[in-house]
């Protein structure tokens, strides 16, 4: 069984590699919040990361999928993603219930971003983060 730390770091590496450290931590926080709230999640980190159509790198058609699965901590960027994952457990960088994000270059914006149930929180690097209202 692969530990949560590996799946969390892999997801950060795939989704936020090249982003500022704060942005990587924020992506980890979103995964943790989704698991905690069971939002598009079965309550586990692996179930959150691998939930169909939630993170682009997990799609079988995504060219970086095999690269992510083969990554190891010899690479500095993988170690940085692991550190961001660990930090995401105690961060206050985003408010509770922040469960969604997308890159600022996504056009058009995802339909969920205009939902009355969703509220924009902030932009960190190239990612826009959103939380559940209420």
Rosetta blueprint (number, residue, H / E / L):
1 X L
2 X L
3 X L
4 X H
5 X H
6 X H
7 X H
8 X H
9 X H
10 X H
11 X H
12 X H
13 X H
14 X H
15 X H
16 X H
17 X L
18 X L
19 X L
20 X L
21 X H
22 X H
23 X H
24 X H
25 X H
26 X H
27 X H
28 X H
29 X H
30 X H
31 X H
32 X H
33 X H
34 X H
35 X H
36 X H
37 X H
38 X L
39 X L
40 X L
41 X L
42 X L
43 X L
44 X L
45 X H
46 X H
47 X H
48 X H
49 X H
50 X L
51 X L
52 X L
53 X L
54 X L
55 X L
56 X H
57 X H
58 X H
59 X L
60 X L
61 X L
62 X L
63 X L
64 X L
65 X H
66 X H
67 X H
68 X H
69 X H
70 X H
71 X L
72 X L
73 X L
74 X L
75 X L
76 X H
77 X H
78 X H
79 X H
80 X H
81 X H
82 X H
83 X H
84 X H
85 X H
86 X H
87 X H
88 X L
89 X L
90 X L
91 X L
92 X L
93 X L
94 X L
95 X L
96 X L
97 X L
98 X E
99 X E
100 X E
101 X E
102 X E
103 X E
104 X L
105 X L
106 X L
107 X L
108 X L
109 X L
110 X L
111 X H
112 X H
113 X H
114 X H
115 X L
116 X L
117 X L
118 X E
119 X E
120 X E
121 X E
122 X E
123 X E
124 X E
125 X L
126 X L
127 X E
128 X E
129 X E
130 X E
131 X E
132 X E
133 X L
134 X L
